[in-house]
Amino acid sequence: MTDTMLPILRQMHDAEDSRALARLLLAAPDMIMSKYQGVIRKICRKRQFEPGEAYLELRLNAMRSVRDGQGRLKPAVADALAEFGAQLGAFADGGRT
């Protein structure tokens, strides 16, 4: 039987624990996060990993946000994404959420 799931989605599905899933969420390209948001959301929910689902929503909101004349996100959006990403990264590296 051939596995047709994208490798990064398969890795998320098979992640050893929430820390491993967090690392994969942080590394996932925007296009994957957007196109497969339903699959990623289901993975996070199945694992009861609420911070992963929250990070997905922040990334999706940032992707949909209007930019300024230089292509930058509004500071509130950029700051929220950066802060949550840093916290998720610290968790992935062994810290707490």
C-alpha positions in Angstrom: 0.0 0.0 0.0 1.4 3.4 -1.0 1.3 6.3 1.5 -0.1 9.3 -0.4 0.2 11.7 2.6 2.7 14.5 2.2 5.9 13.7 4.2 5.5 16.7 6.6 1.9 15.8 7.3 2.8 12.1 7.8 5.5 13.3 10.3 2.9 15.4 12.1 0.5 12.5 12.2 3.2 10.2 13.5 5.0 12.7 15.8 6.3 11.1 19.0 4.8 13.8 21.3 3.6 17.4 21.4 7.1 18.7 21.4 7.9 16.9 18.1 4.6 18.2 16.7 5.4 21.7 17.7 8.8 21.5 15.9 7.0 20.4 12.8 4.4 23.1 13.0 7.1 25.8 13.3 8.9 24.4 10.3 5.9 23.9 8.0 5.7 26.3 5.0 2.8 28.7 4.8 1.4 26.9 1.7 1.2 23.6 3.6 -0.4 25.3 6.6 -3.0 27.0 4.4 -3.8 24.2 2.0 -3.9 21.4 4.6 -5.2 23.4 7.5 -8.1 21.0 8.1 -5.7 18.0 8.3 -3.4 19.9 10.6 -6.3 21.0 12.8 -7.5 17.4 13.1 -4.0 16.2 14.1 -3.8 18.9 16.8 -7.3 18.1 18.1 -6.7 14.4 18.1 -3.6 14.9 20.2 -5.4 17.5 22.3 -2.6 19.9 21.5 -4.4 23.2 21.8 -1.3 25.4 21.4 -0.7 23.8 18.0 -4.2 24.6 16.9 -3.8 28.2 18.2 -0.5 28.6 16.3 -2.1 27.3 13.2 -4.8 30.0 13.5 -2.3 32.7 14.1 -0.3 31.7 11.0 -3.5 31.6 8.9 -4.6 35.0 10.2 -1.2 36.4 9.4 -1.3 35.0 5.8 -4.7 36.6 5.3 -3.8 40.0 6.8 -3.5 43.1 4.7 0.1 44.4 4.6 1.4 48.0 4.6 3.0 49.7 1.6 6.3 47.8 2.3 4.6 44.4 2.6 4.8 44.2 6.4 2.2 42.9 8.7 0.5 45.2 11.2 2.7 45.3 14.3 0.0 43.6 16.5 -0.3 40.7 14.1 3.5 40.3 13.6 4.2 40.6 17.3 1.5 38.1 18.3 2.8 35.6 15.8 6.5 36.1 16.8 5.7 35.8 20.5 3.6 32.7 20.2 6.1 31.2 17.8 8.9 31.8 20.3 6.9 30.3 23.1 6.1 27.2 21.0 9.7 27.0 20.1 10.8 27.1 23.7 8.2 24.3 24.4 9.6 22.3 21.5 13.0 22.6 23.0 11.9 21.3 26.4 10.3 24.3 28.1 6.7 24.7 29.2 3.8 26.2 27.2 
